[in-house]
Structure formats: C-alpha cells, structure tokens
Amino acid sequence: MRLRPGVLVVAAAVTVGTVGLTACGGGDDRPRGSSRGSGTTETTATGAGAYVGLSKRAAIAKADASDTPWRITREDDESFMVTQDYVPERLNFEIDDGTVTTAAYG
C-alpha cells in the first residue's frame, strides 16, 4: 500500500498537535481558589476577594504594592474592551461608585 504525501502530512500534524496538548497538560493552571470567568470573585481573604469593597484607589495601590498586574473591565455603566487572553495572576476589577464590586483573576 502506498500513501500519498498529503496523508502523511495530515497524520504528522495530528500527532504533533496531540503531543503538544499532552505536554501542555491541557488542564486548569489557575491558582487554587481563583475565580472562573467574569463576574465571580475569590472567596479567600488573601485572593481577589480581598479587593472587593476597597475604593478604586486603594485596590490599585494594593495591587501595585504586591506587583500584581490589574485592569479595570467595567466602571459604573461603562464596560471596557479587554483582551481575551487568560493571565492567571492578573486581577480584573469591576467598579461601581468608586468601590470594587467584583475582583477576579484572569
């Protein structure tokens, strides 16, 4: 039986893709207890939930002091365009009337 070159290329691509996913783990690499998706918060006092209730200025200062990357995804009635990449250590803040109402990693 003789294989055509195109079949061999497809088989190699599938094998490489499968090995790549296995090597990456394909699992959830988020810190323990961190939030999943927009609108959820960390429940531990040392995680993202520790920022909920702080003023915008205090939350930013706290994140900066711990070298934690952050961004504001929504403030009052204005939602901001954000990238969809997942950064496990980045905090996403939602702010209402100058107070953090939602904080989530990602």
C-alpha distances in whole Angstrom, upper triangle without the diagonal:
4,7,10,13,15,13,13,17,17,16,18,21,21,21,24,26,26,27,29,31,31,33,35,36,36,39,43,44,48,51,52,54,53,53,50,50,53,57,56,58,58,61,62,65,63,60,60,62,65,65,66,69,70,71,69,70,70,67,66,68,67,63,64,66,63,61,59,57,58,58,60,58,61,65,67,65,63,60,58,55,53,49,47,45,46,48,49,53,54,57,57,60,62,65,68,72,71,70,66,65,62,60,56,54,51
4,7,10,12,10,11,14,15,14,16,19,20,20,22,24,25,26,28,30,30,32,34,35,35,39,42,43,47,50,51,54,53,52,49,49,52,56,55,57,57,60,61,64,62,59,59,61,64,64,64,68,69,70,67,69,69,65,64,66,65,61,62,64,61,59,57,55,56,56,58,56,59,63,65,64,61,58,56,53,51,47,45,44,45,47,48,51,52,55,55,59,60,64,67,70,70,68,65,64,60,59,55,52,49
4,6,8,7,7,10,11,11,13,15,16,17,19,21,21,23,25,26,27,29,31,32,32,35,39,40,43,47,48,50,49,49,46,46,49,52,52,54,54,56,57,60,58,55,55,58,60,60,61,64,65,66,63,65,65,61,60,63,62,58,59,61,58,55,53,52,53,53,55,52,55,59,61,60,58,54,52,49,47,43,41,40,41,43,44,48,49,51,52,55,56,60,63,66,66,65,61,60,57,55,51,49,46
4,6,6,7,9,10,11,13,15,16,17,19,21,22,23,25,27,28,29,31,33,32,36,39,40,43,47,48,50,49,48,45,45,48,51,51,53,54,56,57,60,58,55,54,57,60,59,60,64,64,65,62,64,64,61,59,62,61,57,58,60,57,55,53,51,52,51,53,51,54,58,60,58,56,52,51,47,45,42,40,39,40,42,44,47,48,51,50,54,55,59,62,65,64,63,60,59,56,54,51,48,45
4,5,5,6,9,10,11,12,15,16,17,18,20,21,23,25,26,27,29,31,30,34,37,38,41,44,46,49,47,47,44,43,46,49,50,51,52,55,55,58,56,53,52,55,58,57,58,62,62,62,60,61,62,58,56,59,58,54,55,57,54,52,50,48,49,49,51,49,52,55,58,56,54,50,48,45,43,39,37,36,38,40,41,45,45,48,48,52,53,57,60,63,62,61,58,57,54,52,48,46,42
4,5,5,6,9,10,11,13,14,15,17,19,20,21,23,25,26,27,29,28,32,35,36,39,42,44,46,44,44,41,40,43,46,47,49,49,52,53,56,54,51,50,53,55,54,55,59,59,60,57,58,59,55,54,57,56,52,53,55,52,50,48,45,46,46,48,46,49,52,55,53,51,47,45,42,40,36,34,33,35,37,39,42,43,46,45,49,50,54,56,60,59,58,55,54,51,49,46,43,40
4,5,5,6,9,10,11,12,14,15,17,18,20,21,23,24,26,27,27,30,33,35,38,41,43,45,43,43,40,40,42,46,46,48,48,51,52,55,53,50,49,52,54,54,55,58,59,60,57,59,59,55,54,57,56,52,53,55,52,50,48,46,47,46,48,46,49,53,55,53,51,47,46,42,40,37,35,34,35,37,39,42,43,45,45,49,50,54,56,60,59,58,55,54,50,49,45,43,39
4,6,5,6,9,10,11,12,14,15,17,18,20,21,22,24,26,26,29,33,34,37,40,42,44,43,43,40,40,42,46,46,48,48,50,51,54,52,49,48,51,54,53,54,58,58,59,57,58,58,55,53,56,55,51,52,54,51,48,47,45,46,46,48,46,49,53,55,54,52,48,46,43,40,37,35,33,34,36,38,41,42,45,45,49,50,54,57,60,59,58,55,54,50,48,45,42,39
4,5,5,6,9,10,11,12,14,15,16,18,20,21,22,24,24,28,31,32,35,38,40,42,41,40,38,37,40,43,44,45,45,48,49,52,50,46,46,49,51,51,52,55,55,56,54,55,55,52,50,53,52,48,49,51,48,45,44,42,43,43,45,43,46,50,52,51,48,45,43,39,37,33,31,30,31,34,35,38,39,42,42,46,47,51,54,57,56,55,52,51,48,46,42,40,36
4,5,5,6,9,10,11,12,14,15,17,18,20,21,23,22,26,29,30,33,36,38,40,38,38,35,35,37,41,41,43,43,46,47,50,48,45,44,47,49,49,50,53,54,54,52,54,54,50,49,52,50,47,48,50,47,45,42,40,41,41,43,41,44,48,50,49,46,43,41,37,35,32,30,28,30,32,34,37,37,40,40,44,45,49,52,55,54,53,50,49,45,44,40,38,34
4,5,5,6,9,10,11,12,14,16,17,18,20,21,21,25,28,29,32,36,37,39,38,38,35,35,38,42,41,43,43,46,47,49,47,44,44,47,49,49,50,54,54,55,53,54,54,51,50,52,51,47,48,50,47,45,43,41,42,42,44,42,45,49,52,50,48,44,43,39,37,33,31,30,30,33,34,37,38,41,41,45,46,50,53,56,55,54,51,50,46,44,40,38,35
4,5,5,6,9,10,11,12,14,15,16,18,20,20,24,27,28,31,34,36,38,37,37,35,35,38,41,41,42,42,45,46,48,46,43,43,46,48,48,49,53,53,54,51,53,53,49,48,50,49,45,46,48,45,43,41,39,40,41,43,41,44,48,51,50,47,44,42,38,36,32,30,28,29,31,32,35,36,39,40,43,45,49,52,55,54,53,49,49,45,43,39,37,34
4,5,5,6,9,10,10,12,14,15,16,18,18,22,25,25,29,32,34,36,34,34,32,31,34,38,38,39,39,42,43,46,43,40,40,43,45,45,46,50,50,51,48,50,50,46,45,47,46,42,43,45,43,40,38,36,37,37,40,38,41,45,47,46,44,40,38,35,32,29,26,25,26,28,29,32,33,36,36,40,42,45,48,52,51,50,46,46,42,40,36,34,30
4,6,5,6,9,10,11,12,14,15,17,16,20,23,24,27,31,32,34,33,33,30,30,33,36,36,38,38,40,41,44,42,39,39,42,44,44,45,49,49,50,48,49,49,46,45,47,46,42,43,45,42,40,38,36,37,37,39,37,40,44,47,46,43,40,38,35,32,29,26,25,25,27,29,32,33,36,36,39,41,45,48,51,50,49,45,45,41,39,35,33,30
4,5,5,6,9,10,11,12,14,16,16,19,23,24,27,30,32,34,33,33,31,31,34,38,37,39,38,41,41,44,42,39,39,42,44,44,45,49,49,51,49,50,50,46,45,47,46,42,43,45,42,40,38,36,38,38,40,39,42,46,48,48,45,42,40,37,34,30,28,26,26,28,29,32,33,36,37,40,42,46,49,52,51,50,46,46,42,40,36,33,30
4,5,5,6,9,10,10,12,14,14,18,21,22,25,28,30,33,31,32,29,30,33,36,36,37,36,39,40,42,40,37,37,40,42,42,44,47,47,48,46,47,47,44,43,45,43,40,40,42,39,37,35,33,35,36,38,37,40,44,46,46,43,40,38,34,32,28,26,23,24,25,26,29,31,34,34,38,40,44,47,50,49,48,44,44,40,38,34,31,28
4,6,5,6,9,10,11,12,12,16,19,20,23,26,28,30,29,29,26,26,29,33,32,34,34,36,37,40,38,35,34,37,40,39,41,44,44,46,43,45,45,41,40,42,41,37,38,40,37,35,33,31,33,33,35,33,37,40,43,42,40,36,34,31,29,25,22,20,21,23,24,27,28,31,32,35,37,41,44,47,46,45,41,41,37,35,31,28,25
4,5,5,6,9,10,11,10,14,17,19,22,25,27,29,28,28,26,26,30,33,32,33,33,35,36,39,37,34,34,37,39,40,41,44,45,46,44,46,45,42,41,43,41,38,39,41,38,36,34,32,34,34,36,35,38,41,44,43,41,38,36,33,30,27,24,22,22,24,24,27,29,32,32,36,38,41,44,48,47,45,42,41,37,35,31,28,26
4,6,5,6,9,10,11,14,18,18,22,25,26,29,28,29,27,28,31,34,33,34,33,36,36,39,36,34,34,37,39,40,41,45,45,46,44,46,45,41,41,43,41,37,38,40,37,35,33,32,33,34,37,35,39,42,45,45,43,39,37,34,31,28,25,23,22,23,24,27,29,32,33,36,38,42,45,49,48,46,42,42,38,35,32,29,26
4,5,5,6,9,9,13,16,16,19,22,24,27,26,26,24,25,28,31,31,32,31,34,34,36,34,31,31,34,36,37,38,42,42,43,41,42,42,38,37,39,38,34,35,37,34,31,29,28,30,31,33,32,35,39,42,42,39,36,34,31,28,24,22,19,19,20,21,24,25,28,29,33,35,39,42,46,44,43,39,39,35,32,29,26,23
4,5,5,6,6,9,13,14,17,20,22,24,23,23,21,22,25,29,28,29,28,31,31,34,32,29,29,32,34,34,36,39,40,41,39,41,40,37,36,38,36,33,34,36,33,31,28,27,29,29,32,30,33,37,40,39,37,34,32,29,26,23,20,18,17,19,19,22,24,27,27,31,33,37,40,43,42,40,37,36,32,30,26,23,21
4,5,5,7,9,13,14,18,20,22,24,24,24,23,24,27,30,29,30,29,31,31,34,32,29,30,33,35,35,37,41,41,43,41,42,42,38,37,39,37,34,35,37,33,32,30,29,30,32,34,33,36,39,42,42,40,36,35,32,29,26,23,20,19,20,20,23,25,28,29,33,35,39,42,45,44,42,38,38,34,31,28,25,22
4,5,8,10,13,13,17,19,21,24,23,25,23,25,28,31,29,30,29,31,31,34,31,29,29,32,34,35,36,40,40,42,40,41,40,37,36,38,36,32,33,35,31,29,28,27,29,30,33,32,36,39,42,42,40,36,35,32,29,25,23,20,19,19,19,22,24,27,29,32,35,38,42,45,44,42,38,38,34,31,27,24,22
4,5,8,10,10,14,16,18,21,20,21,20,21,24,27,26,26,25,28,28,30,28,25,26,29,31,31,33,37,37,38,36,37,37,33,32,34,32,29,30,32,28,26,24,24,25,27,29,28,32,35,38,38,36,33,31,29,25,22,19,16,15,16,15,18,20,23,25,29,31,35,38,41,40,38,34,34,30,27,24,20,18
4,5,8,9,13,15,16,19,19,20,18,20,24,26,25,25,24,26,26,29,27,24,25,28,30,31,32,36,36,38,36,38,37,33,33,35,32,29,31,32,29,27,25,25,26,28,30,29,32,36,38,39,37,33,32,30,26,23,20,18,16,17,16,19,21,24,25,29,31,35,38,41,40,38,34,33,29,27,23,20,18
4,7,9,12,15,16,19,18,18,16,17,21,24,23,23,23,25,26,29,27,24,24,27,29,30,31,34,35,37,35,37,36,32,32,34,32,29,31,32,29,27,25,24,25,26,28,27,30,33,36,36,34,30,29,27,24,21,18,15,14,15,15,18,20,22,23,27,29,33,36,39,38,36,32,31,27,25,21,19,17
4,6,9,12,13,15,14,15,14,16,19,22,20,21,20,22,22,25,24,21,21,24,26,27,28,32,32,34,33,35,34,30,30,32,30,27,29,30,27,26,23,23,24,25,27,25,28,32,34,35,33,30,29,27,24,21,18,16,13,14,13,16,19,20,22,25,27,31,34,37,36,34,30,29,25,23,19,16,15
4,6,9,10,12,11,12,10,13,16,19,17,17,16,18,19,22,20,17,18,20,22,23,24,28,29,31,29,31,30,26,27,29,26,23,26,27,24,23,20,20,20,22,24,22,25,29,31,32,30,27,26,25,21,19,16,14,11,12,10,13,15,17,18,22,24,27,30,34,32,30,26,25,22,19,15,13,12
4,7,9,11,10,12,12,14,17,19,17,17,15,18,18,21,18,16,16,19,21,22,23,27,27,29,28,29,28,25,25,26,24,21,23,24,21,20,17,17,18,20,23,22,25,28,31,32,30,27,26,24,21,19,16,14,10,10,8,11,13,15,17,21,23,27,30,33,32,29,25,25,21,18,15,12,11
4,6,8,6,8,9,11,14,16,14,13,12,14,15,17,15,12,13,15,17,18,20,23,24,26,25,26,25,21,22,23,21,18,20,22,18,18,15,15,16,18,20,19,22,25,28,29,28,24,23,23,19,18,15,13,9,9,5,8,11,12,14,17,20,23,26,30,28,26,22,21,18,15,11,8,8
4,6,6,9,11,14,16,17,15,13,10,13,12,14,12,9,11,13,15,16,18,22,22,25,24,25,23,20,20,22,19,16,19,19,16,16,13,15,16,18,20,20,23,26,28,30,29,26,25,25,21,20,18,16,12,11,7,8,11,12,15,17,20,23,26,29,27,25,21,21,18,14,11,9,10
4,6,9,11,14,17,18,14,13,10,11,10,13,11,9,11,13,15,17,18,22,22,25,25,27,24,21,22,24,20,18,21,22,18,19,16,18,18,21,22,22,25,27,29,31,30,27,27,27,24,23,21,19,15,14,10,11,14,14,17,19,21,24,27,30,28,25,22,21,18,15,13,11,13
4,7,9,13,15,15,11,9,6,7,7,11,10,8,9,10,12,15,15,19,20,23,23,25,23,19,21,23,19,18,21,21,18,19,16,18,18,20,21,21,23,25,27,28,28,25,26,26,23,23,21,19,16,15,11,12,14,14,15,17,19,22,24,27,26,23,19,18,15,13,10,10,12
4,7,10,12,12,9,7,5,8,9,11,10,7,7,9,12,13,14,18,18,21,20,22,21,17,19,20,18,15,19,20,17,17,14,15,14,16,17,17,19,22,24,25,25,22,22,22,19,19,17,16,12,12,8,9,11,10,12,14,16,19,22,25,23,20,17,16,13,10,7,6,9
4,6,8,9,6,5,5,8,11,13,13,9,8,9,13,13,13,17,18,20,20,22,21,17,19,21,19,17,20,21,19,19,16,16,14,15,16,15,17,19,21,22,22,19,20,20,17,17,15,15,12,12,10,11,11,10,10,12,14,17,19,23,22,19,15,14,10,9,5,6,8
4,7,8,6,8,9,12,14,17,17,13,11,13,16,16,16,20,21,23,22,25,24,20,21,24,22,19,23,24,22,22,18,17,16,16,17,15,17,20,22,22,22,19,19,19,16,16,13,13,10,12,10,13,13,12,11,14,15,18,21,24,24,21,18,16,12,11,8,8,8
4,7,6,9,11,14,17,19,19,15,13,14,17,17,16,19,21,22,21,24,23,20,21,24,22,20,23,25,23,22,18,17,15,15,14,12,14,17,19,19,19,15,16,15,13,13,11,12,10,12,11,14,13,12,10,12,13,16,19,23,22,20,17,15,11,11,8,8,8
4,6,9,11,14,17,19,19,15,12,13,17,15,14,17,19,20,18,21,21,18,19,22,21,19,21,24,22,22,18,17,14,13,12,9,11,14,15,16,15,12,13,13,12,13,11,13,11,13,13,15,13,11,8,10,9,13,15,19,19,17,14,12,9,9,7,9,9
4,7,10,13,16,17,18,15,12,12,15,14,12,15,16,18,17,20,20,17,18,22,20,19,22,24,23,23,19,18,15,14,12,10,10,13,14,14,15,12,14,15,14,16,15,16,15,16,15,16,15,12,9,9,8,11,13,17,17,15,12,9,6,8,7,10,11
4,7,9,13,15,15,12,10,9,13,13,11,14,16,18,18,21,20,17,19,22,20,18,22,23,22,22,18,18,16,15,14,13,13,16,17,18,18,16,17,18,17,18,16,17,15,16,14,15,14,12,10,11,10,13,15,19,19,16,13,10,7,7,6,9,11
4,6,9,11,12,9,6,6,9,9,8,12,14,16,16,19,18,14,17,19,17,15,19,20,19,20,16,16,14,15,14,14,14,16,18,19,20,18,19,20,18,19,18,18,16,15,13,14,13,10,10,10,10,13,15,18,18,15,11,9,6,5,5,8,11
4,6,8,9,6,5,4,8,9,9,13,14,17,17,20,18,14,17,19,16,15,18,19,17,18,15,16,15,16,16,16,17,19,21,23,23,21,21,23,20,21,20,19,16,15,12,12,13,10,11,12,13,16,18,21,20,16,13,12,9,7,6,8,11
4,7,9,7,7,5,8,11,10,13,15,18,19,21,19,16,19,20,17,17,21,21,19,21,18,19,18,19,19,19,20,22,23,25,25,24,25,26,24,25,23,23,20,19,16,16,16,14,15,15,16,18,19,22,21,18,14,13,11,10,10,12,15
4,5,5,8,6,7,10,11,14,15,19,20,21,18,16,19,19,16,16,19,19,17,19,16,19,18,20,21,21,22,23,25,27,28,26,27,28,25,26,25,24,21,19,16,15,16,14,16,16,18,19,21,24,22,19,16,15,13,12,12,12,16
4,6,8,6,5,9,10,12,13,16,18,19,16,14,17,17,13,14,17,17,15,18,16,18,18,20,20,22,22,23,24,27,28,26,27,28,26,27,26,26,22,20,17,16,17,14,16,16,18,19,21,22,21,17,15,15,14,12,13,14,18
4,7,7,6,9,11,14,14,17,18,18,15,13,15,15,12,12,15,14,12,14,13,15,16,18,19,21,22,23,25,28,28,26,26,28,25,25,25,24,20,18,15,13,14,13,15,16,18,19,22,24,21,18,15,16,15,12,12,12,16
4,5,6,8,10,13,13,16,17,18,15,12,14,15,12,11,15,14,12,14,11,13,13,16,17,18,20,21,23,25,25,23,23,24,22,22,21,20,17,15,12,10,11,10,12,13,15,17,20,22,20,17,14,14,12,9,9,9,12
4,5,6,7,11,11,14,14,16,14,10,12,14,11,10,14,14,12,14,11,12,11,13,13,14,16,17,19,22,21,20,20,21,18,19,19,18,15,14,11,10,10,7,9,9,12,14,16,19,17,14,11,11,8,5,6,7,10
4,5,5,9,10,13,14,16,14,11,14,15,13,12,16,17,15,17,14,15,14,15,15,16,17,17,19,21,22,20,21,23,21,22,21,21,18,17,15,14,13,10,11,10,12,13,16,18,16,13,10,9,8,6,8,10,13
4,6,8,8,12,13,14,11,9,12,13,10,11,14,14,13,15,13,15,14,16,16,18,18,18,20,23,23,22,23,25,23,24,24,23,21,19,16,14,14,11,13,12,14,14,16,18,16,13,10,11,10,8,10,12,16
4,6,6,9,9,11,9,6,9,11,8,9,12,13,12,14,12,13,11,13,13,14,15,15,17,20,20,19,19,22,20,22,22,22,19,18,16,14,13,9,10,9,10,11,13,15,13,9,7,8,8,6,9,11,15
4,6,9,10,12,11,8,12,14,12,12,16,17,16,18,15,16,14,14,13,14,14,14,15,18,19,18,19,22,20,22,22,23,21,20,18,16,15,11,11,9,9,9,11,13,11,8,5,5,6,6,10,13,16
4,7,9,11,10,9,12,14,13,14,17,18,18,20,18,19,16,16,15,16,15,14,14,18,19,19,21,23,23,25,25,26,24,23,22,20,18,15,14,11,11,9,10,11,10,6,5,6,9,10,13,16,19
4,6,8,6,6,9,10,10,11,14,15,16,17,16,17,14,15,14,16,15,14,15,19,19,19,20,23,22,25,25,26,24,22,21,19,17,14,14,11,11,10,11,11,9,6,6,8,10,10,14,16,19
4,5,5,6,9,10,10,12,14,15,17,18,17,17,14,14,13,15,14,12,13,17,17,18,19,22,22,24,26,26,25,23,23,21,18,15,14,11,11,9,10,9,6,4,6,9,12,12,16,18,21
4,6,5,6,9,10,11,12,14,16,16,15,15,12,11,9,12,12,10,12,15,15,15,16,19,18,21,23,23,22,21,21,19,16,13,12,9,9,7,9,9,5,5,6,10,11,11,15,17,18
4,6,5,6,9,10,11,12,14,15,15,15,12,13,12,15,15,13,15,18,18,18,18,21,20,23,25,25,24,22,22,20,17,14,14,12,13,11,13,12,8,9,10,13,15,14,17,18,20
4,5,5,6,9,10,10,12,14,14,15,13,14,13,17,17,15,17,21,20,21,20,23,22,24,26,26,24,22,21,18,17,14,15,12,14,12,14,14,10,9,9,13,14,13,16,18,20
4,5,5,6,9,10,11,12,11,12,9,11,11,14,14,13,16,19,19,18,18,20,19,21,22,22,21,18,18,15,13,10,11,9,11,10,13,14,10,9,7,11,11,10,12,14,16
4,5,5,6,8,10,10,9,9,8,9,10,13,14,14,17,20,18,18,17,19,17,19,21,21,20,17,17,14,12,10,11,9,12,11,15,15,12,11,10,13,13,11,14,14,16
4,6,5,6,9,10,10,11,11,12,13,17,18,17,20,23,22,22,21,23,21,23,24,24,23,20,19,16,14,13,14,13,16,15,17,18,14,13,13,16,16,14,17,17,19
4,5,5,6,9,8,11,10,13,14,17,19,18,21,24,23,23,22,23,22,23,24,23,21,18,17,14,13,11,13,13,15,15,18,19,15,14,12,15,15,13,15,15,17
4,5,5,6,5,7,7,10,12,15,17,17,20,23,22,21,19,21,18,19,21,20,18,15,14,11,9,8,11,11,14,15,18,19,16,15,12,15,14,11,12,12,14
4,5,5,6,7,8,11,14,17,19,19,22,25,23,22,20,22,19,20,22,21,19,16,16,13,11,11,13,13,17,17,20,21,18,17,15,19,18,15,16,15,16
4,6,8,10,12,15,17,20,22,22,25,28,27,26,24,25,23,24,25,24,22,19,18,14,14,13,16,16,19,20,23,23,20,19,17,20,20,17,18,17,19
4,5,9,11,14,17,20,22,23,26,28,27,26,24,25,22,23,24,22,20,16,15,11,12,12,15,16,19,20,23,25,21,20,17,20,19,15,16,14,16
4,6,9,13,16,19,21,22,26,28,26,25,22,23,20,20,21,19,18,14,14,10,10,11,14,16,19,20,24,25,22,21,18,21,19,16,16,14,15
4,6,10,13,16,18,20,23,25,24,22,20,20,17,17,18,16,14,11,10,7,6,7,11,12,16,18,21,23,20,19,16,18,16,13,12,10,12
4,7,11,13,16,18,21,23,21,19,17,17,14,14,15,14,12,9,10,7,5,6,9,11,15,17,20,22,19,18,16,18,16,12,12,10,10
4,7,10,12,14,17,19,17,15,13,14,12,13,14,13,12,10,11,9,5,4,6,7,11,13,17,19,16,15,12,15,13,10,10,9,9
4,6,9,11,15,16,14,12,10,11,9,11,13,13,13,11,13,11,8,6,5,6,9,11,15,17,15,14,12,14,12,10,10,10,10
4,6,7,11,12,10,9,8,10,9,12,14,15,15,14,15,14,11,8,6,5,6,8,11,13,12,12,10,11,10,9,11,12,12
4,7,10,11,9,6,5,7,7,10,11,13,14,14,16,15,12,10,6,6,6,8,11,14,14,13,11,11,10,10,10,12,11
4,7,7,6,4,6,9,10,13,15,17,17,18,19,19,15,12,9,7,5,6,8,11,11,11,10,10,9,11,12,15,15
4,6,5,6,8,12,13,17,18,20,21,21,22,21,17,14,11,8,6,5,6,8,8,9,9,10,11,12,15,17,18
4,6,8,11,14,16,20,21,23,24,24,25,24,21,18,14,11,8,6,5,6,8,10,10,10,12,14,17,20,21
4,7,10,13,16,19,20,23,24,25,26,26,22,19,16,13,10,9,8,10,12,13,14,13,14,16,18,21,21
4,6,10,12,16,18,21,22,22,24,24,20,18,14,13,10,10,10,12,13,14,14,14,14,16,18,20,20
4,7,9,13,14,17,18,19,21,21,18,16,12,11,9,10,11,14,15,15,14,14,13,14,15,17,16
4,6,10,12,15,16,17,19,20,16,15,11,11,10,12,14,16,16,17,15,16,15,15,15,17,15
4,7,9,12,15,16,19,19,16,15,12,13,13,15,17,20,19,20,18,19,17,17,16,17,15
4,6,9,11,12,15,16,12,12,10,12,12,15,18,21,20,20,18,18,16,15,14,14,11
4,6,9,10,14,15,12,13,11,14,15,18,21,24,23,23,20,21,18,17,15,14,11
4,6,9,12,14,12,13,12,15,16,19,22,26,25,24,21,21,18,16,14,13,9
4,6,10,12,10,13,12,16,18,21,24,27,26,25,22,22,19,17,14,12,8
4,6,9,8,11,11,15,17,20,24,27,26,24,21,21,17,15,11,9,5
4,6,5,9,10,14,17,20,24,27,25,23,20,20,17,14,11,8,5
4,6,8,10,14,17,20,24,27,25,23,19,20,16,13,10,6,5
4,7,10,13,16,19,23,25,23,21,18,19,16,12,10,6,7
4,7,10,13,16,20,22,20,19,15,16,13,10,8,5,5
4,6,10,13,16,19,17,15,11,13,10,6,6,5,6
4,7,10,14,17,15,13,10,11,8,6,5,6,7
4,6,10,13,11,10,6,8,6,5,7,9,10
4,7,10,10,8,6,6,5,6,9,12,13
4,7,6,5,4,5,7,9,12,15,17
4,5,5,6,6,9,12,15,18,20
4,6,8,9,13,15,18,21,23
4,7,9,12,14,17,20,22
4,6,9,11,15,18,20
4,6,7,11,14,16
4,7,10,14,16
4,7,10,13
4,7,10
4,6
4
